[in-house]
């Protein structure tokens, strides 16, 4: 059952628009994809994929917020904070069918539109545009990861903090501060010191 204020029809329309940003899809072509799409709902603080599990799904978030992190020496290094309209999955595990080294956990109650690995493979053989669509989506994902990697190397701590706050102001309200600090590779105490930069100048 859809939660109040949430429409699956709107979510599917949004998915059609999102996919058409990579490859133009007619309504009939999009409808061909629908039987392969699963709607998956999770409550807050649910580990959607755990370390050591094999990732079965590629997910697009239509409602909610998740984090992806690497458990390293007792710490949690966040590699992705993803909200509505973003793709999230354990990429290496999904593509190579190997145990995941990362964990994906919901921060808010979350709804995914997901496609399983087996469904995607079948779709590649049955729908001519699917392979190009998948290639372009994965390429876009890796380009974004490269941009983030370059930012981490080229920008100072202060610059990373300010860029993120300016470009994602809503995340400050939705995401615990320690998660944002980890994602930006900033020590929590340094993040706290930089928070004064968020206050509007008089």
N, C-alpha and C positions, 0 to 999 in steps of 0.2 A: 504494500500500500504506500502510495506517495505521501511524504510528509507535507504538513501545511506549508504553503508558499513555494512548493517545488512541483514542477510539471515535467513529466517524462517526455511529453511531446515537445516542449521547449528545449529540453536537453538533447533530444535527437535532432531537432532543427539546428541546434548549436554544433552538434557533431558533423552534420552535413556541411555546414559553413566552414568548419575547421578543416575537414578533409579536402574540401574544394579549394582551399588555399594552397594545396600541394598539386592536386590533379583535378581538373574540372569534372564534376560528376552530375549527371542528370538525376532527376528525382527517381526515375526507374532504376538507374545504376545504383544509387544509394539504397533503394529498397532491396536490391539484390544482396547487399551486404548485411542487412538487418538480422537475418536468421543466425549469423555468425557472432553477433554482438550479445554479450551477457551484461545485465545490469546487476551490479554487486554493491551491497550496502554494508557499512561497518560503523560501529559506535566509536566513540572517542577512545584513544589509547589502545587500539587493537593493532597487533603486529600482523600485517597482511602477508608479509613474507619474512621468515626468520633466517638467521645465519645457518647455513647448512642445508636448507631446503632448495629444491630446484624450482625456479620461477616458471610458472605455467602461463602467466598472463602478461599481455601488454595492456596498460590501463591509461585511459584519459579521464581526468577528474571533471565531473560535471557539478559537483557540490562538495565543499569541504576543503580540507588542508591536511597534507601529510609531510613527513620528513623521511629522508633516506639517510642512513648513517652506517659507518663502518665501526664495528667494535674493535678497538685497538688498545692493547695493554690496559684493559680496565676502563678505558675512556670511550666516548662515543663521538666520532668525528663526522659531522653532518656534511653530506655532499650535495644535498638537494632539499629545498623547501618548495613544495609544489602546491598550487591552488587551482581554482577553476580554470579550465582551458589548457592545462599542462599535461604532458605525457609523463608517466612515471612507471618504472619497472626495474628489476635487477637485470641490466642489459646483458652482461656476460653470461649469467646463468640462463637467461631466456634463449639466447642465440646459440650457446654451446651445450645446453642441457647439462650443466654442471652445478654442483652445490653453490648457493649464493654466498658471497662473502659479505654482503650488505643486508641491512634490515630496513624494511619499509613499515612505518608505524603512523597511524592516524593521529593528528593533533586535535581535530574536530570530528564530529560525525560526518562521514564521507560517503559519497556515491561515485562509483566508477562505471564507465562504459568500457568493458574489457573484451579482448579477443584472446582465446587460448592459442598456444603454439600450434597445436594440431589443426585448429580451425584456420589459422593463418596460412599454414602450408597448403591446406585444401583450397583455400581461396586463391592462392597464387596460381594454382593449376586451372581453376574454373573461371576466373575473372581476369581478362587481359590487362586491365589497368591496375590491378592490385599490386603486382610486383613493382611497378614504377612508383606507385603511391608509397609502398613500404620503404623503398630505397630512398625516396626524397624525405620521408619523415625521419628515418634514421640519420641521414646526412645532416638534416637540420639540427637534430639532437646533438650530434658530435661537434658541429660548428659552434653551437651555444656553449658546450663544455669547453671548447678551446678558448673562446672569448673569456670565459670565467677564469680559466687557468692563466691566461695572459694578464688579466686584471690583478690576480693574486700576486703575480711576479713583478708587475710594472708599477703598481700604485702603492702608496703609503697606507698605513693603517687608517689614518684620518681620511684619506681620499676614498678608501673602500667603504668606510662607515658612511660618509656623506653621500656617496653615489647610491648606496643601497637605500638610505632613508629617503632621498629625493625620488628615486624611481619606484619604491615600494612602500609608500607611507602607511598603507593599510596594514602591512605585515607587522608593524610595531604594536598594533592593537591586538592582533590575532595570534602572534607567535611569542612564546616565552623568550625573554631577553637572552638567556643562556644558549638557546638554540640559534638565534641570529648570530651571536658572537662566535659560536663554533663554525657556522656556515661561512662567516667572513674571515675565519682564522684570526680572530681577535681574542685576547684574554678577557674573561668576564670583567675583571676589575678595570681594564683599559676601556672596555665598552661603556661601563658605568661612568667613567670620567668624561667620555666623549658625548654623553647624553645631553650635556648643556648646549651642544651645537644644534639640537633639535628645537630649542626654544626660539620663538620668533623675536627678532630684534625690535626694540622699542624705538 
